[in-house]
């Protein structure tokens, strides 16, 4: 139980970092300014909400791919 939770947590964290850097490239050059902008606007949770939405899409795609793989694996072994 612990290993899948760590794997999914790592996937979520990597998505969070990737989305943050893709949407706000200034995080690499001047993170203090970005943090002060977030503080001024009070939008602390929006990165987590957007990452959760993308994570759910990725989770759905992984499930569909797993379902197709299982379907083709079963149909190939019947021959």
FENHUFEN-V717773 format. One record per helix or strand. SS is the DSSP state (a for helix, b for strand). FROM is the first residue (numbers start at 1). TO is the last residue. If there is no record, write none. Layout:
ss=SS from=FROM to=TO
ss=SS from=FROM to=TO
//
This chain:
ss=a from=2 to=23
ss=a from=26 to=29
ss=a from=31 to=41
ss=a from=46 to=77
//
